[in-house]
Amino acid sequence: MAKADKISPWKGVVSDETGVIKLSGEIDFTNSQMVRDWMTETFAQSQGEVRLDMSDVEYIDSSGLAVLIEVRKALKANGRSIKVTSASLQVHKLFSLTQIGDLFGI
C-alpha cells in the first residue's frame, strides 16, 4: 500500500479462498506504476483467468485505466484473460465513458 503524503492510498489483496484480486482506494498518476508492478508480480504467481474485484476503488484516472489495459494485454499475450467481477460506481463510469467495459467483462 502506498503511504507517502503525495501518493494516493491504494491497496491490493489476493483472496486465498477464491483467488480473486481486490483493489481498493485511489488509483491515479501518483501510484499507477506501483499498482502496475504489484499486479504484474501478483499475476506471475497465478494461472488462468484473473478475476479482479474493484468494488472498493474510490477513484481511478486515465493512468489507472492504462495500467489495466497494459496488464490485460500482457495476460492475453500469455493466453490468459482478466475479468472485473465487481466494480464501484466510479469504475463503471470510467469504463462506460471510455467504452472499454467489454474488454473486462463489464
N, C-alpha and C positions, 0 to 999 in steps of 0.2 A: 504494500500500500504506500502511496506517496504521502510524505509528511512535511515536505518543505513548505514554507509560507507561500511561495509564489506558485506552487504546484497544486492543481485541483485534486481533492481527495477522491480516490477510487479504490476499489478492492476487487480482487479476483479470487474465487474459491472453486475447488473441484469437489463435488459431492462424491464421497466414497461409495455410497449406496447406489446411486443412479448413474454416475459418471457425467452428470450434467455440469457444464462450466457456467458459473454465475458471475456476472459482472455487476457492480453497483457503484453508485456515486456519480462523479462527473468525468467524462472523457472528452478532453479538448486538446488544443495545441500544446499546452504546458506538460501534458503527461502521455500523449499518444505514443511516443517512442517507447516508454516504459510498458504501456499496455501491449503494444505490438511484441516487444521482447518476451513479456510474460506469456502471452498467448502462444507464440511460436514455440517456446520452451515447453509449455504445458501440452500442446498438441503433439509434440515429438514423442511424448511419453504415453500416447494412446493410439488406438487403431479405430478404423471405421468412421462412421458419421459422427461429427461433432455436434452436440446439442448445446445450444447457448441460451441461457436464461438472462434476459436483460430487463426483467420486471422492476428492478431496483435502480436502474440507470436514470438519474435525475436530469442529466444534461449530456448531450453529445453534439459535437460540432462536425464540420466537414473533415477535419483531420482524424477524428474518431471514425467517421464513416470510411475514410480512405484506408484506415487500419483494417476494418472489417473486409473491405473489398480485396485488399492485398493478401490477407490471411486466407480468404476464400480461394483466391487464385492459386496460392501455394498448395492448399489442400487438394484442389481439383487436379493440379499437376501430378499429384501422387495418388490419384484415383479415389480421393476422399471427398466428402461433402460437409457442409455446415448448415445447420437449420436453427433459426431462432425459435425456441419453444414458447417463450413468453416475453412480452415487451411492454415497457412503460408507454404512457401516452406520448412522451417526448420522442421515444424511438419510433413509434408508429407514425408520428407527424413527419419526422425526417425521412423515413422510408417512403411515405406517401408522396411527399414533396419531390423527392429525387426519383421516384418511380422505380426503385430497385427492390422493393419488398419481395417480389417473386424470386429473386436470387437467393433469398434467405428463408423462403417458405412462409412469408407473411402475406 
